[in-house]
Amino acid sequence: MDEDKRIPYFFLGVGIGVAIGILFAPKSGEETRELIRSKADESKDFLKRKSGDLREHAAEAVDKGKSLLQRQKEQFSAAVDAGKQAYRETIQEDAGLTAD
């Protein structure tokens, strides 16, 4: 089916579905609007809770990342210092051997 024909058929299907839904709706318009409004409020509250949870998890992940980065930095610094010390000791030993 061509792309040009799919879109009108989609909208035709949506229109037919809406029409059937209105004809066979189990509640009056006011009850349906109230139901939609309450579900929207519930969804809003749910999203607020989930976004708060997400912020907490993101903050925890950032803190863990910072902690890990700090440990890696300290380990790298210690390795560099140990390398420098080993180099100094090697130079001193070489200097002592050549002085003999």
C-alpha positions as CSV (number, residue, x, y, z in Angstrom):
1,M,0.0,0.0,0.0
2,D,1.4,3.4,-0.9
3,E,2.3,5.8,1.8
4,D,-0.2,8.3,0.4
5,K,-3.1,5.9,1.0
6,R,-2.2,4.8,4.5
7,I,-2.7,8.2,6.2
8,P,-6.2,8.8,5.0
9,Y,-7.2,5.3,5.9
10,F,-5.7,5.8,9.4
11,F,-7.7,8.9,9.9
12,L,-10.9,7.3,8.6
13,G,-10.3,4.4,11.1
14,V,-9.9,6.9,13.9
15,G,-13.0,8.8,12.9
16,I,-15.1,5.6,12.8
17,G,-13.7,4.5,16.1
18,V,-14.6,7.8,17.7
19,A,-18.1,7.7,16.3
20,I,-18.7,4.2,17.5
21,G,-17.3,5.1,20.9
22,I,-19.7,8.1,21.2
23,L,-22.7,6.0,20.1
24,F,-22.0,3.2,22.6
25,A,-20.6,5.2,25.4
26,P,-21.7,3.7,28.8
27,K,-21.8,7.1,30.6
28,S,-23.1,10.6,29.9
29,G,-20.9,13.3,28.6
30,E,-20.5,15.0,32.0
31,E,-19.6,11.6,33.7
32,T,-17.1,10.9,30.9
33,R,-15.5,14.3,31.2
34,E,-15.3,13.9,35.0
35,L,-13.7,10.5,34.6
36,I,-11.2,11.8,32.1
37,R,-10.4,14.7,34.4
38,S,-9.8,12.4,37.4
39,K,-7.7,10.1,35.4
40,A,-5.6,13.0,34.1
41,D,-5.1,14.2,37.7
42,E,-4.1,10.7,38.8
43,S,-1.6,10.6,35.9
44,K,-0.2,13.9,36.8
45,D,0.3,12.8,40.4
46,F,1.9,9.6,39.2
47,L,4.3,11.5,36.9
48,K,5.2,13.9,39.7
49,R,6.1,10.9,42.0
50,K,8.0,9.1,39.3
51,S,9.9,12.3,38.4
52,G,10.8,12.8,42.0
53,D,12.1,9.2,42.2
54,L,14.0,9.7,39.0
55,R,15.6,12.9,40.4
56,E,16.6,11.0,43.5
57,H,18.1,8.1,41.5
58,A,19.9,10.6,39.3
59,A,21.4,12.4,42.3
60,E,22.5,9.1,43.8
61,A,24.1,8.1,40.5
62,V,25.9,11.4,40.2
63,D,27.2,11.1,43.8
64,K,28.4,7.6,43.2
65,G,30.1,8.8,40.0
66,K,31.8,11.6,41.8
67,S,33.0,9.3,44.5
68,L,34.3,6.8,42.0
69,L,36.1,9.5,40.1
70,Q,37.7,10.9,43.3
71,R,38.9,7.4,44.2
72,Q,40.3,6.9,40.7
73,K,42.0,10.2,40.9
74,E,43.5,9.4,44.2
75,Q,44.7,6.0,42.9
76,F,46.2,7.6,39.8
77,S,47.9,10.2,41.9
78,A,49.3,7.5,44.3
79,A,50.6,5.6,41.3
80,V,52.3,8.6,39.8
81,D,53.9,9.4,43.2
82,A,55.1,5.8,43.5
83,G,56.5,6.0,40.0
84,K,58.3,9.2,40.8
85,Q,59.7,7.7,44.0
86,A,60.9,4.6,42.2
87,Y,62.6,6.8,39.6
88,R,64.3,8.8,42.3
89,E,65.5,5.6,44.0
90,T,66.8,4.2,40.7
91,I,68.6,7.4,39.9
92,Q,70.2,7.5,43.4
93,E,71.2,3.8,43.1
94,D,72.7,4.5,39.7
95,A,74.6,7.5,41.1
96,G,75.9,5.4,44.0
97,L,77.1,2.7,41.7
98,T,78.9,5.1,39.4
99,A,80.5,6.8,42.4
100,D,82.1,3.5,43.6
